[in-house]
Every structure is written in structure tokens, then in C-alpha cells.
Amino acid sequence: QTEGRALLTAILYSLVQVSAKAAKALEIFTTSKFAIRSICYAAGKNHTRGWDCANGDLLEAIGEAVRARSSQVIFIHV
């Protein structure tokens, strides 16, 4: 397992553990610019390509978890 995959797995775990119906925004703090770029900026391109990219399975699952939430998800680089 790569470091990037481990970080994305942790983000997915966080999204799954916090109720999708929570009224407050979910803030996810990470030291990984890779994770933020992959989730926030490259998701559209990767979706168009059928998630045929590194960690595509995780990125697709993260995208679905974010869309399922009734409140905002905010990624913060620390």
C-alpha cells in the first residue's frame, strides 16, 4: 500500500463514519496536497475516464460519499 492510498483510505473512513445526514459541515484536515488535488480538482477528469487512474476505486468511493452528504465537506491542508 502506498502512502497516497493510505491517506485516501483514511479520508474515506472519515466520510463513512460521520453520518451523511449531519447538519454541520465536515472538515477534514490533511497534510496531503495530493489527496486534496485528487479529490477536489481531478475528480471530474477521472470520472470522465471511468476512474481509470491510480486509486480510482477509492476516489470514486470518496466522491460518492461526499455527494451523499446533506452538508458540505471541507478539505483543509495543514
DSSP file (Angstrom, degrees, kcal/mol; ACC not computed):
  #  RESIDUE AA STRUCTURE BP1 BP2  ACC     N-H-->O    O-->H-N    N-H-->O    O-->H-N    TCO  KAPPA ALPHA  PHI   PSI    X-CA   Y-CA   Z-CA
    1    1 A Q              0   0    0      0, 0.0     2,-0.1     0, 0.0     3,-0.0   0.000 360.0 360.0 360.0 135.5    0.0    0.0    0.0
    2    2 A T     >  -     0   0    0      1,-0.1     4,-2.2     4,-0.0     5,-0.1  -0.432 360.0-112.4 -86.9 165.1    1.3    3.4   -0.9
    3    3 A E  H  > S+     0   0    0      1,-0.2     4,-2.4     2,-0.2     5,-0.2   0.907 118.5  52.9 -62.0 -41.6    1.2    6.5    1.3
    4    4 A G  H  > S+     0   0    0      1,-0.2     4,-2.3     2,-0.2    -1,-0.2   0.905 109.0  48.6 -61.6 -41.7   -1.3    8.1   -1.0
    5    5 A R  H  > S+     0   0    0      1,-0.2     4,-2.3     2,-0.2    -1,-0.2   0.893 110.3  51.9 -65.5 -39.4   -3.6    5.1   -0.9
    6    6 A A  H  X S+     0   0    0     -4,-2.2     4,-2.1     2,-0.2    -2,-0.2   0.914 110.4  48.5 -63.1 -42.5   -3.4    5.1    2.9
    7    7 A L  H  X S+     0   0    0     -4,-2.4     4,-2.1     2,-0.2    -2,-0.2   0.919 112.2  47.8 -64.0 -44.1   -4.3    8.8    3.1
    8    8 A L  H  X S+     0   0    0     -4,-2.3     4,-2.5     1,-0.2    -1,-0.2   0.877 110.0  53.2 -65.5 -36.9   -7.3    8.3    0.8
    9    9 A T  H  X S+     0   0    0     -4,-2.3     4,-2.5     2,-0.2    -1,-0.2   0.907 108.3  50.3 -63.1 -41.3   -8.4    5.3    2.7
   10   10 A A  H  X S+     0   0    0     -4,-2.1     4,-2.1     2,-0.2    -2,-0.2   0.892 110.6  49.4 -64.2 -39.7   -8.4    7.4    5.9
   11   11 A I  H  X S+     0   0    0     -4,-2.1     4,-2.3     2,-0.2    -2,-0.2   0.927 111.6  48.4 -65.3 -44.8  -10.4   10.1    4.3
   12   12 A L  H  X S+     0   0    0     -4,-2.5     4,-2.3     1,-0.2    -2,-0.2   0.918 110.0  52.5 -61.1 -42.9  -13.0    7.6    3.0
   13   13 A Y  H  X S+     0   0    0     -4,-2.5     4,-2.3     1,-0.2    -1,-0.2   0.909 109.0  50.4 -58.5 -43.3  -13.1    6.1    6.5
   14   14 A S  H  X S+     0   0    0     -4,-2.1     4,-1.6     1,-0.2    -1,-0.2   0.916 110.4  49.0 -62.0 -43.7  -13.8    9.5    8.0
   15   15 A L  H  < S+     0   0    0     -4,-2.3    -1,-0.2     1,-0.2    -2,-0.2   0.880 113.5  46.5 -64.1 -38.1  -16.6   10.2    5.5
   16   16 A V  H  < S+     0   0    0     -4,-2.3    -1,-0.2     1,-0.2    -2,-0.2   0.859 110.2  53.0 -73.0 -35.6  -18.2    6.8    6.2
   17   17 A Q  H  < S+     0   0    0     -4,-2.3     2,-0.5    -5,-0.2    -1,-0.2   0.805  98.3  70.4 -73.2 -29.7  -18.0    7.2   10.0
   18   18 A V  S  < S-     0   0    0     -4,-1.6     4,-0.0    -5,-0.2     8,-0.0  -0.777 100.3-101.2 -92.7 130.1  -19.7   10.6   10.2
   19   19 A S    >   -     0   0    0     -2,-0.5     3,-1.5     1,-0.2    -2,-0.1  -0.153  17.6-139.7 -52.9 134.4  -23.4   10.5    9.4
   20   20 A A  T 3  S+     0   0    0      1,-0.3    50,-2.7    -4,-0.1    51,-0.4   0.684 103.4  58.2 -67.0 -17.5  -24.3   11.6    5.9
   21   21 A K  T 3  S+     0   0    0     48,-0.2    -1,-0.3    49,-0.1    -2,-0.1   0.316  74.7 133.5 -96.3   8.1  -27.3   13.4    7.4
   22   22 A A    <   -     0   0    0     -3,-1.5    48,-0.2     1,-0.1     4,-0.1  -0.328  51.7-145.7 -60.5 138.5  -25.2   15.5    9.7
   23   23 A A  S    S+     0   0    0      2,-0.1     2,-0.2    48,-0.1    49,-0.2   0.779  75.3  74.0 -78.7 -27.6  -26.3   19.2    9.6
   24   24 A K  S    S-     0   0    0     47,-0.1    47,-0.2     1,-0.1    46,-0.1  -0.552  91.9 -99.4 -89.6 152.8  -22.9   20.6   10.2
   25   25 A A        -     0   0    0     -2,-0.2     2,-0.6    46,-0.1    48,-0.2  -0.356  33.5-127.7 -63.7 146.9  -20.1   20.8    7.6
   26   26 A L  E     -a   73   0A   0     46,-2.7    48,-3.1    -4,-0.1     2,-0.6  -0.893  19.9-158.5 -99.7 121.3  -17.4   18.1    7.9
   27   27 A E  E     -a   74   0A   0     -2,-0.6     2,-0.6    46,-0.2    48,-0.2  -0.890   4.5-166.4-101.8 125.1  -13.9   19.5    8.0
   28   28 A I  E     -a   75   0A   0     46,-3.2    48,-2.9    -2,-0.6     2,-0.4  -0.954   5.8-157.7-113.8 117.6  -11.2   17.0    7.0
   29   29 A F  E     +a   76   0A   0     -2,-0.6     2,-0.3    46,-0.2    48,-0.2  -0.796  21.1 164.2 -95.6 132.7   -7.6   18.1    7.9
   30   30 A T  E     -a   77   0A   0     46,-2.5    48,-2.4    -2,-0.4    -2,-0.0  -0.993  42.8-146.8-147.3 151.9   -4.8   16.6    5.9
   31   31 A T  S    S+     0   0    0     -2,-0.3     2,-0.8    47,-0.2     3,-0.1   0.409  76.0 101.7 -90.9  -0.3   -1.1   17.2    5.2
   32   32 A S     >  +     0   0    0      1,-0.2     4,-1.6     2,-0.1     5,-0.1  -0.764  42.6 178.0 -98.5 107.8   -1.6   15.7    1.7
   33   33 A K  H  > S+     0   0    0     -2,-0.8     4,-2.9     2,-0.2     5,-0.3   0.839  87.6  62.4 -67.3 -32.9   -1.8   18.1   -1.2
   34   34 A F  H  > S+     0   0    0      1,-0.2     4,-2.7     2,-0.2     5,-0.2   0.929 103.5  46.9 -56.1 -47.8   -2.1   15.0   -3.3
   35   35 A A  H  > S+     0   0    0      2,-0.2     4,-2.4     1,-0.2     5,-0.3   0.928 113.6  47.3 -63.4 -45.8   -5.3   13.9   -1.6
   36   36 A I  H  X>S+     0   0    0     -4,-1.6     4,-3.0     2,-0.2     5,-0.6   0.931 114.7  46.3 -63.2 -45.6   -6.9   17.4   -1.9
   37   37 A R  I  X>S+     0   0    0     -4,-2.9     5,-2.2     1,-0.2     4,-1.8   0.925 113.7  49.0 -62.3 -44.1   -5.9   17.8   -5.6
   38   38 A S  I  <5S+     0   0    0     -4,-2.7    -1,-0.2    -5,-0.3    -2,-0.2   0.892 120.7  35.1 -63.4 -40.4   -7.1   14.3   -6.4
   39   39 A I  I  <5S+     0   0    0     -4,-2.4    -2,-0.2    -5,-0.2    -1,-0.2   0.911 128.8  30.3 -81.6 -44.8  -10.5   14.7   -4.7
   40   40 A C  I  <5S+     0   0    0     -4,-3.0    -3,-0.2    -5,-0.3    -2,-0.2   0.812 132.0  20.9 -90.3 -32.1  -11.3   18.4   -5.3
   41   41 A Y  I  <<S+     0   0    0     -4,-1.8     4,-0.3    -5,-0.6    -3,-0.2   0.767 124.6  40.5-113.0 -31.9   -9.6   19.2   -8.7
   42   42 A A  S  ><S+     0   0    0     -5,-2.2     4,-2.6     1,-0.2     5,-0.2   0.489  87.4  92.5 -98.7  -3.3   -9.0   16.0  -10.6
   43   43 A A  H  > S+     0   0    0     -6,-0.3     4,-2.8     1,-0.2     5,-0.2   0.895  84.0  51.8 -60.7 -42.7  -12.3   14.2   -9.8
   44   44 A G  H  > S+     0   0    0      2,-0.2     4,-2.1     1,-0.2    -1,-0.2   0.932 113.1  44.1 -60.4 -46.7  -14.2   15.5  -12.9
   45   45 A K  H  > S+     0   0    0     -4,-0.3     4,-1.5     1,-0.2    -1,-0.2   0.918 115.5  48.0 -64.1 -44.0  -11.5   14.3  -15.3
   46   46 A N  H  <>S+     0   0    0     -4,-2.6     5,-3.5     1,-0.2     6,-0.4   0.866 109.6  52.9 -67.7 -35.3  -11.1   11.0  -13.5
   47   47 A H  H ><5S+     0   0    0     -4,-2.8     3,-1.8    -5,-0.2    -1,-0.2   0.927 107.4  52.1 -62.5 -44.7  -14.9   10.5  -13.5
   48   48 A T  H 3<5S+     0   0    0     -4,-2.1    -1,-0.2     1,-0.3    -2,-0.2   0.842 108.4  51.9 -59.6 -34.5  -15.0   11.1  -17.3
   49   49 A R  T ><5S-     0   0    0     -4,-1.5     3,-0.7    -5,-0.1    -1,-0.3   0.286 122.7-105.7 -86.7  10.2  -12.2    8.5  -17.7
   50   50 A G  T < 5 -     0   0    0     -3,-1.8    -3,-0.2     1,-0.2    -2,-0.1   0.806  66.2 -67.9  70.9  28.8  -14.2    5.9  -15.7
   51   51 A W  T 3 <S+     0   0    0     -5,-3.5     2,-1.9     1,-0.2    -1,-0.2   0.770  85.8 156.2  60.2  28.2  -11.9    6.3  -12.7
   52   52 A D    <   +     0   0    0     -3,-0.7     2,-0.3    -6,-0.4    -1,-0.2  -0.563  40.2  93.6 -84.0  75.7   -9.1    4.7  -14.7
   53   53 A C  S >  S-     0   0    0     -2,-1.9     3,-1.9    -3,-0.1     4,-0.2  -0.923  90.2 -59.4-153.2 171.4   -6.4    6.3  -12.6
   54   54 A A  T 3  S+     0   0    0     -2,-0.3     5,-0.1     1,-0.3    -2,-0.0  -0.420 125.4   2.9 -59.7 130.9   -4.2    5.5   -9.6
   55   55 A N  T 3> S+     0   0    0     -2,-0.1     4,-2.6     1,-0.1     3,-0.4   0.736  84.8 150.9  63.5  25.0   -6.5    4.8   -6.6
   56   56 A G  H <>  +     0   0    0     -3,-1.9     4,-2.4     1,-0.2     5,-0.2   0.840  66.3  56.9 -56.7 -36.3   -9.6    5.2   -8.8
   57   57 A D  H  > S+     0   0    0     -4,-0.2     4,-1.8     2,-0.2    -1,-0.2   0.912 111.5  42.2 -63.1 -41.9  -11.6    2.9   -6.7
   58   58 A L  H  > S+     0   0    0     -3,-0.4     4,-2.7     2,-0.2    -2,-0.2   0.911 113.6  51.5 -70.7 -42.7  -11.0    5.0   -3.6
   59   59 A L  H  X S+     0   0    0     -4,-2.6     4,-2.4     1,-0.2    -2,-0.2   0.886 110.2  49.6 -63.8 -38.4  -11.5    8.3   -5.4
   60   60 A E  H  X S+     0   0    0     -4,-2.4     4,-2.2    -5,-0.2    -1,-0.2   0.929 112.1  47.9 -64.1 -44.5  -14.8    7.1   -6.8
   61   61 A A  H  X S+     0   0    0     -4,-1.8     4,-2.2    -5,-0.2    -2,-0.2   0.885 111.5  50.4 -64.4 -38.9  -16.0    5.9   -3.3
   62   62 A I  H  X S+     0   0    0     -4,-2.7     4,-2.6     2,-0.2    -1,-0.2   0.930 109.6  51.1 -64.0 -45.1  -14.9    9.2   -1.8
   63   63 A G  H  X S+     0   0    0     -4,-2.4     4,-2.4     1,-0.2    -2,-0.2   0.905 110.7  48.4 -58.8 -42.6  -16.8   11.2   -4.4
   64   64 A E  H  X S+     0   0    0     -4,-2.2     4,-1.7     2,-0.2    -1,-0.2   0.901 111.7  49.7 -64.3 -40.9  -20.0    9.1   -3.8
   65   65 A A  H  X S+     0   0    0     -4,-2.2     4,-0.6     2,-0.2    -2,-0.2   0.885 111.4  48.8 -66.3 -38.5  -19.6    9.6    0.0
   66   66 A V  H >< S+     0   0    0     -4,-2.6     3,-1.0     1,-0.2    -2,-0.2   0.932 112.1  48.2 -66.3 -45.5  -19.2   13.4   -0.5
   67   67 A R  H 3< S+     0   0    0     -4,-2.4    -1,-0.2     1,-0.2    -2,-0.2   0.802 106.0  59.2 -65.3 -28.5  -22.2   13.6   -2.8
   68   68 A A  H 3< S+     0   0    0     -4,-1.7    -1,-0.2    -5,-0.2    -2,-0.2   0.676  86.2  98.2 -74.6 -16.7  -24.3   11.6   -0.3
   69   69 A R    <<  -     0   0    0     -3,-1.0   -48,-0.2    -4,-0.6   -49,-0.1  -0.449  64.3-151.1 -75.4 143.7  -23.8   14.1    2.4
   70   70 A S  S    S+     0   0    0    -50,-2.7     2,-0.3   -48,-0.2    -1,-0.1   0.589  82.2  51.6 -86.7 -11.4  -26.5   16.7    3.1
   71   71 A S  S    S-     0   0    0    -51,-0.4   -47,-0.1   -47,-0.2    -2,-0.1  -0.769  98.5 -81.1-121.3 169.9  -23.9   19.2    4.4
   72   72 A Q        -     0   0    0     -2,-0.3   -46,-2.7   -49,-0.2     2,-0.5  -0.291  29.0-146.0 -70.5 148.1  -20.6   20.5    3.0
   73   73 A V  E     -a   26   0A   0    -48,-0.2     2,-0.5    -4,-0.1   -46,-0.2  -0.983  16.6-166.2-113.5 126.2  -17.3   18.7    3.1
   74   74 A I  E     -a   27   0A   0    -48,-3.1   -46,-3.2    -2,-0.5     2,-0.5  -0.956   7.4-154.9-117.8 125.3  -14.3   21.0    3.5
   75   75 A F  E     -a   28   0A   0     -2,-0.5     2,-0.5   -48,-0.2   -46,-0.2  -0.875  13.0-168.4-100.1 128.2  -10.7   19.8    2.9
   76   76 A I  E     -a   29   0A   0    -48,-2.9   -46,-2.5    -2,-0.5     2,-0.4  -0.967  13.8-142.7-123.2 122.9   -8.1   21.8    4.8
   77   77 A H  E      a   30   0A   0     -2,-0.5   -46,-0.2   -48,-0.2   -48,-0.1  -0.706 360.0 360.0 -83.4 129.6   -4.4   21.5    4.1
   78   78 A V              0   0    0    -48,-2.4   -47,-0.2    -2,-0.4    -1,-0.1   0.363 360.0 360.0-117.2 360.0   -2.3   21.7    7.3
